[in-house]
Structures are given as C-alpha cells and as structure tokens.
Amino acid sequence: MAADDDDRIRQPSEILARYEAGERDFRGLEIEAPSGTSDPEFRRANLMGADFTGAFIVADFTGANLQGARFAPANVKTCAFDGADLRNADFAGAAIDSATFEGAELAGTNFEGAGAYGYTYGKDEYPGRGGRPTRRS
C-alpha cells in the first residue's frame, strides 16, 4: 500500500468527530475500524445527510440515523445497516453484496442500479428479507 493510500483510510471514530464538527462530505474515503479493536464503529450514530459517494466502507451502521445519506455509488459490501434509519438515503449504483438491511427503515431509499451477487436492482426495488430483491408496492 502506498503512503498516499494510507492518507485516505479513515477510522469510524475520526468520521464521527468530523461529522460532529459539521462536516458532511466523506466522498471517496476508505473507512474501516482497525482490526482487533472493539471500536463500536457507527452503531447508533447520527450521520444524517452524510455523503459517502465513491467511498469504500467496512463498518457496522446498526441502528444508525442515516436519513438522506448518499452511498451512490459506494462499496458497502460488508456493512450492517440492520435497524438503521435509511429514509431517503441513496444507494444508486452501490455495491451491496453482503450488506444487511434487516429491520431498516427504507421508505424513499433509492437502490436503483445497486448490485448484489450479479443482480442489479431496478426502480422501486430494495433488498428484502435475507437480501432478496423486493419490489415496493
């Protein structure tokens, strides 16, 4: 890994501090907790309106407030969004392969063009129970 790459890797605790200071632009960053830590990552965090466009994220967003957040496109393949408030969030074109969304609030969330295991989500589709594509009625 080049030194420039190290400069782009951020820990969840740093992102939370920057968010609390008023920053909302986290585009293109690589975000992950150091291995072997007990960092709670983004669990139950408030990241309403944050922009993670083009980011590569390995994190736990369980129970987080992500209303209006942008993950379009981003790589969130291994993230947990279980029980998160994702109303009006944007995952258009995101890689969501192993991401989980169990019990998440998905009203108005856009997954159009997001991909999981070779499937591309269409308009008004979202990852349902067990990650299966589900159509809004």
N, C-alpha and C positions, 0 to 999 in steps of 0.2 A: 504494500500500500504506500503510495506516495505521500509526502508531507502535506501536499495540497488536499488530499483526500481526508487526512486526519482533521484538517481545519473545518471540514463540512460535517463531521459526525458530532451530533449533539445528544446529550442525555436528557431524559424527560424532566428532571429537576431544573435544568437550565431553561428549557422551553417554558415551563410553568412560571419561573421567575421573570422571564422576558414578557410573558403574557400579562402577569400582574403589573408590570411596569408600563403596560399599554400597547405593546407590540402585538400585531395580529398576523404579520407576514412571515411565514416559515417555509416559503416555497423553495423546492429543490434541496432541502436538507436531508441528511441521513440521520434518523433519530432512533436510538436504541439505548437501553439500560446496559451498563457494563455487566458481563456475565458473572455469575456467582454473587450478585448483590441481592439485597431484599428490598430494593427500590420499588415502592408501590406504583411506579410509573404514572399513568394518567387515571388511575381508578378514582371515580367520583370527582374528577377535576372539572372545573369550568373552563372550557375552551370555545365558548360560543363565538361564532363568526371567524374563527381562525382559518387561515389559508395555508393548506399543506399541498398545494398544487405541485406536482412533479417530485414530491418527497418520497423517500424510501423509509418506511416506518416498521419497526418491530416493537410493538408495545401493547399494553393492556389498557383499554379505554372503558372497562366495565363500569357501568353506572355514570359515565361522564356526561356533561352537558355539552353537546356538540351541535346545537341548533345553528343552522346556516353555515356550518363549516364546509370548506372546499377540499376535496380529495381528488379533484378532477384534472388530469389523471394523476394518480399516485400509486405506489406499490404498497399495499396494506395486506399482503397475502397471509400473514400470520397473526394479524391483530384480532383481539377480542373486543367486540362492541356490544357485548351482552348487557341488556338493561340500560343501554345508553339512550339519551335523548338526541336523536338524529333528525328531528323535524327540519325539513327544508335543506338538509345537507346535500352536497353534490359529489357523487362518486362516478360521474360520467367518464368512461374510458379507463377507470381504475382497475388494477389487478387485485382481485379479492379472493383468490383460490381457496385458501384455508381460513379466511376471516370468518368469525362467528358473529351472528346478529340476534341470538336468542333473546326474546323479550324486549328488543329495542323498539323504541318509538320511531316509526318510519314514515309518518304522514308527510307527504310532499317531498320525500327524499328521491333524488334522481340517480338511477343506476344505469341509464341508457348508455350502451357501449362498454359497460364494465364487463370484465371477463373472468370466468372461473372454470378451470378444468376444460378449456376448449369451447365453453359455451359463452356466447355474447348476449348480454341482457338487452332486451328491446324496450321500447317506450312503455311505461307503466308496469314494468316487471321489477321485482325485488327478490332478494334471497329469503325464501321462506323457511319453514321448519326443516332442520337438517341441511340447510343450504340449497334446497331445491328451488329452482326458479318458480315464482308465483306471480300471477297477474292481479293487479288491483282491479276491483270491481267497480 
